[in-house]
Structures are given as structure tokens and as C-alpha cells.
């Protein structure tokens, strides 16, 4: 049995580490609720076709990284590598657009990509993200970026770099692609095999190649911002103005493209510089996907979203997160009192108090050691005398004070001590 281990790149989270996870999750849900997002939960497995059509056939995710299997010899299914395609599918399947002109969804859950595992890069990782359908921006774009920066600051992730770009729409893109291909074609022999192939199938993907020889060529490539049509330019200018008005520092990065095909117009990425982050320092990525809903079978509907990787955020976060401790620990001075303890524990928990005990039959001293280790602020001691009198000794473990109170008063006394902390 000892050789059974979790799948490479997939991690367990143990109770001693859960405090930090809970803090991130709570901050995320509190923040998005204030901005008007409702939670959406979609299946972890979807038809493979959704991601092929949504993310794009010639992308690293679809070509190399998906966990795909055939379900009982019938359907090709894939473990979701990201959240946007599923959200669009659900939005269309439930005709959400017909019910309200603007829809704001948030999600949090595990995603799966067969990447090479490293610090901050896993094969199962957690993303929290949002999607807005029906609003063409750019104010919602700026608000979203500002919201994420605020959330990260609240979590103690402060040394940030916000990069923004505009990928344009149809016309802009066509003119830019022509220029990009004209630049790359004579240099094709310097590119990696993947990029040589993508030069004909999906030239934009050459720009986000991680291969060093590609990056050298890309560094001199034409920039999309020089090709923006007037409407795209106006959108991008207004985005920058609004970000400035909101007080969010950013930098325009004209070669930012990110690895998914559905993006157009606004594109952004937030990188961290502090904490234990190593090379995997992209905390969050997002952008506009005004063509995706239509491409997946709906009517033309603008959309924008982002996703952040929870593990990376936690690597960049500051502050301690002690695992949650019980409010009270029940100690029995003789083994005969254990049934009595069981009923007292039930009553305390029923009254909303987190209570624990060690009823294996050990000495009073060893039970007190467990009480201390648990981090509980209060010990509740019961023995034959207390059972007869219908009372319990309630001991404030921080101050060492002890009081005997009636059983009906125990919960209130535990609360009083907890509040005095
Ligand atoms: P993407 O969906 O590729 O735009 O990624 C959005 C964010 O998810 C990234 O900025 C990371 O924080 C996180 N992320 C993406 N891939 C991984 C991975 N393999 N392991 C851990 N986090 C990831």
C-alpha cells in the first residue's frame, strides 16, 4: 500500500494547511458578492468538442495538455482545463441571455492540464474566476482588473505588475496577422518545430511560445497596437483612462497574447514578484471574448472574464493562517464520565460551539495535553461530582481561571470566555 501515491502534479491539502485556502476562498467570495456576481457550478467533465471549439484546436492546452478519455467506447470527454468554455456552454444551454441583458457569474474549482509539474504549476490546480456576458466594456473591463488588484491586496499580495493589451477585433486582427506572417515567414527556420507548424495553422500562438529560440524572434515582431482600428483604439484608450481614474497602476504590454484563442480586444495578466513565487509568477489572466458565445452557437454576445490560480496566490501571500481550533475541549476525570461527555459535546455543538474531546480512556493529564495542543481556549472538566450536581468546571486555558457552572450555562460561559479573548 505504501507505494500508492497521488497522481504526479496533483496535490492533497491537509487540515493543517486549510486555513490559507479558506482565507483565499472567503476573500474571493466576499469580493465578488460585493461586485454583483452569482456563483455558477458546472461539471468537471465536458464533451471534448467544447474545449476544442472554445479554446482553439491549435493551442498548447488542446494539442498537448487535456485529460481526455472515451466514456464506455461512446463519447470523448475531457476534464475541464479552464472555466470559460463551460460557463459559455451553460449560459447557452439555459438561455440565460434571453432572461437578462447582462449576466455576472463567478466560479471556483479544480482544473486539469497535463503540464510539466513545477513549483506553482500542477496538473490539478484550483482556479477562481468570473465571467460577464452582455457588456461590451470597457468600464467593466477596468472594474474587473481593479477588483482583482483589490482582492490580492486584501490577501497581502502587493508587489504586483498589471499588464494590459488590446488584441483588436476582426479587421484589426486580419491586418495584424498578415504583417505578423510576413515578418515570421522569412525567419521560419529560426523557429521551433511547433512554431513553424503554427505559422501556417495559428500564427498568433507563435507569440506566446515558451521556447527560447521563438522568444528571440518574437522580440522583434510587429506589435498589434500599431494595427488597431479606430473602435479598438477608442476602447483601449477608455480602458486605460478608467484604470487610471480607479488608481490601478498598469503597464501596456503590446506582445501579451496568452495561450487561448478566444480572446479579443482587452487582454490582461497580473504577475507577482514577492513571496515564494518562482518562475510561475502569473497569478491571474483574463480578457475579452466577444466572439466566443456566437462561435459556440449563440447569438452575438460580448463577454469578458478572468481566472486566478489559487496555489500561486497562496505562494505569494503573506500572513499566518493557524488551522481552525475548537472553542472548547471536554476533559473527563474518570472513564465512567465518557457517556456524559458525549451528551455534553452534542449539546455544545448543537448550541453552535466547536467542541472536541479525547474519549479513548487516557489519563486526565493526557487529555489536558490534547486540549492544549488543539488550541482550544476553554477546557470543560466533568467528573462524578459534577455529574451528580448537574454542573461542569469551565476553565479558561489562557488565564488559568476556573468556574463551576450549571450544565445549561456551559455554552454561554464558553462564549463569554471566547469573546473576552
Ligand atoms: P489561464 O487559464 O491559462 O489563463 O491561467 C490563469 C491562471 O491560472 C494562471 O495565471 C495561473 O495562476 C493559474 N494556472 C494556470 N495553469 C496552471 C497550472 N498548471 N498550475 C497552477 N496554476 C495554473
Boltz pocket constraint, residues with backbone or C-beta under 6 A from the ligand:
constraints:
  - pocket:
      binder: B
      contacts: [[A, 81], [A, 82], [A, 113], [A, 115], [A, 120], [A, 121], [A, 122], [A, 123], [A, 124], [A, 125], [A, 126], [A, 127], [A, 258], [A, 259], [A, 270], [A, 282], [A, 283], [A, 284], [A, 285], [A, 286], [A, 307], [A, 308], [A, 309], [A, 310], [A, 311], [A, 312]]
      max_distance: 6.0
